[in-house]
Amino acid sequence: MSFLRLQHVSKAYGNVRAVHDFSLEVAKGEFVSLLGPSGCGKTTTLQMIAGFVEVSEGVIELEGRDITRTKANARGLGIVFQTYALFPHMTVQENVAFGLEMRRCPAAERRDRTAHALALVHLERHADRYPRELSGGQRQRVALARALVIRPPVLLLDEPLSNLDAKLREEMQFELREIQRQVGTTTIMVTHDQAEAMSISDRVVVMEAGRITQVDAPLSVYEHPRNAFISTFVGKANLLQATVEAGADGQMFAKVGPLQLAVPMGACAGGDAILALRPEKLYCTAPGSGRCEGLVHQRFFLGNQWMYTVRSPLGELLVSAVNDGSAPHEVGQSVGMDWHDSNLRVVSSGERA
């Protein structure tokens, strides 16, 4: 039986549906991220789980118990807000212990649990400091310790790393995941950062316009996106307009510009399709080789890789190449273009009108 279950949950504000028919089952100890652009309904979904926003339709169950109409303070969930919401007049230790005090936890147990939570986030030596005396990463850890100290059945994270700089955010991603694994708390995180969701989640729920578009393991979401939106929102992708036709020998092929390509799984016979090809799955070859010719239009140095835009008979393609120390391609240079058939993905397919 699933630990947390949302069944056909919707939220409407007048005639506007912020979340529509959202169904999800989360296993105990699982780390699930709700991923999508601003306005897609992910934060509203989290707030309905937390009890801050009333559900318009549907049911939310926790350990088989219906909590749809249960007050937020009676659900016992741990929450880390985007702004951390620490009490500025309280020390780190007092902030972490606050939830236990509200639950009338005995003083000795409160001290032990607070000390354990601070040790978990490596802040034992900062127990007597105030939030203003801490770095952004340290404040984030205090908020996490405060949420975990009450031993919640579910931990809810609302864009928990968005206020950190890029380097610290990357470091905290892995620290957050390690802490979650140690504690084993079922965790739901809201984020618009694809790398964040992909790097630390067991499963990713991609949302668009209030609806779930795909629920999958991070690798499956990236390698097998279900539509064009996911293929470009989760990473980068070259989208190729194709027409699926039958050859003289009866074999099907996808016609993309002047090229005839093997038909990827999911393409509709006799129909139009949009194929996706990730930039790192494309590679440049010597001029005159490969599937087609291209001309390097732009290049960008990203440290561990080079990113090129290449003009080709298929349109302008984005190509990434590992920075292995070899000389990069020059702007204006002619190159061949190639890829493996197995790396083409169908992200939209339909019968021709």
C-alpha positions as CSV (number, residue, x, y, z in Angstrom):
1,M,0.0,0.0,0.0
2,S,1.3,3.5,-0.8
3,F,2.3,5.7,2.1
4,L,1.0,9.0,0.6
5,R,-1.8,8.9,-2.0
6,L,-3.4,11.8,-3.9
7,Q,-6.5,10.7,-5.9
8,H,-7.9,12.9,-8.6
9,V,-7.0,16.0,-6.6
10,S,-7.9,19.4,-8.1
11,K,-7.8,23.0,-7.0
12,A,-10.0,25.7,-8.6
13,Y,-10.0,29.4,-8.1
14,G,-13.3,30.5,-9.6
15,N,-13.2,29.4,-13.2
16,V,-9.4,28.8,-13.2
17,R,-8.0,25.4,-12.3
18,A,-4.6,25.6,-10.8
19,V,-4.4,21.8,-10.4
20,H,-6.4,19.4,-12.4
21,D,-7.0,15.7,-11.7
22,F,-3.7,15.1,-9.9
23,S,-3.1,11.4,-8.9
24,L,0.1,10.2,-7.4
25,E,1.2,7.4,-5.0
26,V,4.4,7.8,-3.0
27,A,6.1,4.9,-1.2
28,K,7.5,5.2,2.3
29,G,11.0,6.7,2.3
30,E,10.7,7.8,-1.4
31,F,12.1,11.2,-2.6
32,V,9.7,12.7,-5.2
33,S,10.1,16.0,-6.9
34,L,7.3,18.1,-8.5
35,L,9.0,19.7,-11.4
36,G,7.6,22.4,-13.8
37,P,7.7,26.0,-14.8
38,S,6.2,28.8,-12.8
39,G,2.4,28.7,-12.7
40,C,2.2,24.9,-13.4
41,G,0.5,24.1,-10.1
42,K,3.4,22.4,-8.3
43,T,3.4,24.7,-5.2
44,T,-0.4,24.6,-5.0
45,T,-0.2,20.8,-4.9
46,L,2.4,20.9,-2.1
47,Q,0.3,23.3,-0.2
48,M,-2.8,21.0,-0.5
49,I,-0.7,18.2,0.9
50,A,0.4,20.5,3.7
51,G,-3.1,21.6,4.4
52,F,-2.5,25.3,3.7
53,V,-4.7,25.2,0.6
54,E,-8.2,23.6,0.6
55,V,-8.7,20.8,-1.9
56,S,-11.6,21.5,-4.4
57,E,-11.9,17.9,-5.5
58,G,-10.3,14.6,-4.8
59,V,-8.8,12.8,-1.7
60,I,-5.4,12.9,0.0
61,E,-4.5,9.9,2.2
62,L,-1.5,9.4,4.5
63,E,-0.9,5.8,5.7
64,G,-4.4,4.9,4.7
65,R,-6.0,7.8,6.6
66,D,-8.0,10.5,4.8
67,I,-6.4,13.8,5.6
68,T,-8.1,15.9,2.9
69,R,-9.9,18.1,5.4
70,T,-7.5,17.7,8.3
71,K,-6.1,21.0,9.6
72,A,-2.5,21.8,8.7
73,N,-1.3,21.7,12.3
74,A,-2.9,18.3,12.9
75,R,-1.2,16.6,10.0
76,G,2.2,16.5,11.6
77,L,4.2,17.1,8.4
78,G,7.6,18.7,8.2
79,I,7.9,21.8,6.0
80,V,10.9,23.8,4.7
81,F,9.8,27.0,3.1
82,Q,11.6,28.8,0.3
83,T,12.4,31.7,2.7
84,Y,13.3,29.2,5.6
85,A,10.9,31.2,7.9
86,L,13.3,31.1,10.9
87,F,12.5,33.1,14.0
88,P,15.2,35.9,14.0
89,H,15.0,36.5,17.8
90,M,15.7,32.8,18.5
91,T,19.0,31.0,18.5
92,V,19.6,28.1,16.1
93,Q,18.9,25.7,19.0
94,E,15.7,27.4,20.0
95,N,14.5,27.5,16.4
96,V,15.0,23.8,16.0
97,A,13.4,23.0,19.4
98,F,10.4,25.2,18.8
99,G,8.2,22.4,17.2
100,L,9.0,20.1,20.1
101,E,8.0,22.7,22.6
102,M,4.6,23.2,20.8
103,R,4.1,19.5,21.1
104,R,4.9,19.6,24.9
105,C,7.9,17.3,24.5
106,P,9.7,16.8,27.9
107,A,12.7,19.0,28.4
108,A,15.3,16.2,28.5
109,E,13.9,14.5,25.3
110,R,13.7,17.9,23.6
111,R,17.4,18.6,24.3
112,D,18.5,15.2,23.0
113,R,16.4,15.4,19.9
114,T,17.5,18.9,19.1
115,A,21.1,18.0,19.6
116,H,20.7,15.0,17.3
117,A,19.0,17.1,14.6
118,L,21.8,19.7,14.7
119,A,24.4,17.0,14.5
120,L,22.6,15.6,11.4
121,V,23.0,18.9,9.6
122,H,26.5,19.6,11.0
123,L,25.5,22.7,13.0
124,E,26.4,21.6,16.6
125,R,28.9,24.4,17.0
126,H,26.4,27.0,15.8
127,A,23.6,26.2,18.3
128,D,23.9,29.5,20.2
129,R,24.0,31.7,17.1
130,Y,21.1,33.7,15.6
131,P,19.9,33.3,12.0
132,R,21.4,36.7,11.0
133,E,24.9,35.3,12.0
134,L,24.6,32.4,9.6
135,S,25.3,31.9,5.9
136,G,22.5,31.0,3.4
137,G,23.5,27.4,3.4
138,Q,23.6,27.3,7.2
139,R,20.1,28.8,7.5
140,Q,18.8,26.2,5.1
141,R,20.2,23.5,7.3
142,V,18.6,25.0,10.4
143,A,15.2,25.0,8.6
144,L,15.8,21.4,7.6
145,A,16.7,20.4,11.2
146,R,13.6,22.1,12.5
147,A,11.4,20.2,10.1
148,L,13.1,16.8,10.8
149,V,13.3,17.1,14.6
150,I,9.5,16.5,15.0
151,R,10.0,13.2,13.1
152,P,7.4,13.9,10.5
153,P,5.9,11.1,8.3
154,V,6.4,13.3,5.3
155,L,8.9,16.1,4.6
156,L,7.7,18.9,2.3
157,L,10.3,21.1,0.6
158,D,9.2,24.2,-1.2
159,E,12.0,25.4,-3.5
160,P,14.4,24.8,-0.6
161,L,17.6,25.7,-2.5
162,S,16.5,28.6,-4.7
163,N,18.0,31.3,-2.5
164,L,21.5,29.9,-2.6
165,D,24.2,30.8,-5.1
166,A,24.9,28.2,-7.9
167,K,27.9,26.5,-6.2
168,L,26.3,26.2,-2.8
169,R,23.0,25.1,-4.3
170,E,24.8,22.2,-6.1
171,E,26.6,21.2,-2.9
172,M,23.4,21.3,-0.8
173,Q,21.6,19.2,-3.3
174,F,23.7,16.2,-2.5
175,E,23.8,17.0,1.2
176,L,20.0,17.2,1.3
177,R,19.7,13.8,-0.4
178,E,22.3,12.3,2.0
179,I,20.4,13.6,5.0
180,Q,17.1,12.3,3.6
181,R,18.6,8.8,3.1
182,Q,20.0,8.7,6.6
183,V,16.6,9.7,8.1
184,G,14.5,7.8,5.7
185,T,11.7,10.4,5.7
186,T,9.3,10.3,2.8
187,T,10.0,13.6,0.9
188,I,8.1,15.7,-1.6
189,M,10.1,18.6,-3.1
190,V,8.9,21.4,-5.4
191,T,11.4,22.8,-7.8
192,H,11.7,24.5,-11.2
193,D,15.4,23.5,-11.4
194,Q,15.7,20.4,-13.7
195,A,19.2,19.6,-12.6
196,E,18.1,19.7,-8.9
197,A,15.2,17.4,-9.5
198,M,17.1,14.9,-11.7
199,S,20.1,14.6,-9.4
200,I,18.5,13.8,-6.1
201,S,15.0,12.3,-6.8
202,D,13.8,8.7,-6.9
203,R,11.0,9.9,-9.2
204,V,10.2,13.1,-11.0
205,V,6.6,14.4,-11.5
206,V,6.7,16.8,-14.5
207,M,3.8,19.2,-14.5
208,E,2.4,21.5,-17.1
209,A,-0.6,23.8,-16.9
210,G,-1.9,22.1,-13.7
211,R,-1.6,18.6,-15.0
212,I,0.9,15.7,-14.6
213,T,2.6,15.1,-18.0
214,Q,5.0,12.4,-16.9
215,V,6.0,10.5,-13.7
216,D,9.2,8.5,-14.0
217,A,12.7,7.9,-12.7
218,P,15.0,10.8,-13.6
219,L,16.8,8.8,-16.3
220,S,13.6,7.7,-18.0
221,V,12.2,11.3,-18.0
222,Y,15.4,12.5,-19.6
223,E,15.9,9.7,-22.1
224,H,12.2,9.0,-22.9
225,P,10.3,12.2,-22.6
226,R,6.6,11.8,-23.5
227,N,6.1,15.0,-25.3
228,A,7.9,18.0,-26.8
229,F,7.4,20.1,-23.7
230,I,9.3,17.6,-21.5
231,S,12.1,17.1,-24.0
232,T,12.9,20.8,-24.0
233,F,12.1,21.6,-20.4
234,V,14.1,18.7,-18.9
235,G,17.4,19.4,-20.5
236,K,17.9,20.6,-24.1
237,A,16.7,18.9,-27.3
238,N,16.7,19.5,-31.0
239,L,13.2,19.0,-32.3
240,L,12.9,17.7,-35.9
241,Q,9.8,17.8,-38.0
242,A,9.4,14.4,-39.7
243,T,7.0,12.7,-42.0
244,V,6.7,8.9,-41.7
245,E,6.4,7.2,-45.1
246,A,6.7,3.8,-46.7
247,G,9.6,2.9,-49.0
248,A,9.5,0.9,-52.1
249,D,10.4,-2.2,-50.2
250,G,7.5,-1.6,-47.8
251,Q,9.8,-0.6,-44.9
252,M,8.8,2.5,-43.0
253,F,11.1,5.5,-42.7
254,A,11.0,9.0,-41.3
255,K,11.7,11.8,-43.8
256,V,13.5,14.7,-42.0
257,G,14.4,17.4,-44.5
258,P,16.5,15.7,-47.2
259,L,17.3,12.7,-45.0
260,Q,15.6,9.3,-44.6
261,L,16.0,7.9,-41.1
262,A,15.1,4.7,-39.4
263,V,11.6,5.0,-37.8
264,P,11.9,5.3,-34.0
265,M,9.4,3.4,-31.8
266,G,6.2,5.4,-31.4
267,A,6.2,7.0,-34.9
268,C,2.8,6.7,-36.6
269,A,2.7,5.0,-40.0
270,G,1.7,7.5,-42.7
271,G,1.7,10.4,-40.2
272,D,3.6,13.4,-39.1
273,A,5.9,13.3,-36.1
274,I,8.3,15.4,-34.0
275,L,11.5,13.7,-33.2
276,A,13.9,14.8,-30.4
277,L,17.6,14.5,-30.4
278,R,19.7,15.6,-27.4
279,P,22.7,17.8,-28.1
280,E,25.1,15.4,-26.4
281,K,23.8,12.6,-28.7
282,L,24.9,14.5,-31.8
283,Y,28.6,14.6,-32.7
284,C,30.6,16.4,-35.3
285,T,32.7,14.4,-37.8
286,A,35.1,15.3,-40.6
287,P,33.6,17.3,-43.5
288,G,32.1,15.0,-46.1
289,S,31.4,12.2,-43.5
290,G,28.4,11.6,-41.3
291,R,24.7,11.9,-42.3
292,C,24.8,15.5,-43.4
293,E,27.0,18.6,-43.7
294,G,26.9,21.5,-41.2
295,L,28.5,24.9,-40.6
296,V,29.4,26.0,-37.1
297,H,27.5,29.2,-36.5
298,Q,28.3,29.8,-32.8
299,R,30.2,28.2,-30.0
300,F,30.1,28.6,-26.2
301,F,32.6,27.5,-23.7
302,L,31.0,26.0,-20.6
303,G,34.1,24.7,-18.8
304,N,33.5,20.9,-19.0
305,Q,32.0,21.1,-22.5
306,W,31.7,23.1,-25.7
307,M,28.2,24.0,-27.0
308,Y,27.8,24.7,-30.7
309,T,25.0,25.8,-32.9
310,V,25.4,24.2,-36.3
311,R,23.5,25.2,-39.4
312,S,22.5,22.1,-41.4
313,P,19.9,20.9,-43.9
314,L,17.8,19.9,-40.9
315,G,17.8,23.4,-39.5
316,E,20.0,24.9,-36.8
317,L,21.1,22.2,-34.4
318,L,22.5,22.4,-30.9
319,V,25.5,20.1,-30.4
320,S,27.5,19.6,-27.1
321,A,30.9,18.1,-27.0
322,V,33.0,17.2,-23.9
323,N,36.0,19.4,-23.3
324,D,38.6,16.7,-23.6
325,G,41.5,19.1,-24.3
326,S,41.4,18.8,-28.0
327,A,41.0,21.9,-30.2
328,P,37.4,23.1,-30.5
329,H,35.6,23.6,-33.8
330,E,35.9,27.2,-35.1
331,V,33.0,29.4,-36.0
332,G,32.5,29.1,-39.8
333,Q,34.1,25.7,-40.0
334,S,32.4,22.9,-42.1
335,V,31.7,19.7,-40.2
336,G,29.9,16.5,-40.8
337,M,27.0,15.6,-38.5
338,D,26.1,12.1,-37.2
339,W,24.2,10.3,-34.4
340,H,23.0,6.8,-33.6
341,D,19.4,5.9,-34.7
342,S,18.7,4.6,-31.2
343,N,19.0,8.1,-29.8
344,L,16.1,9.5,-31.8
345,R,12.9,9.9,-29.7
346,V,9.4,10.5,-30.9
347,V,7.8,13.2,-28.8
348,S,4.8,13.9,-30.9
349,S,3.0,11.7,-33.4
350,G,-0.3,11.7,-35.2
351,E,-2.1,10.7,-38.3
352,R,-1.9,13.1,-41.1
353,A,-5.1,15.2,-41.5
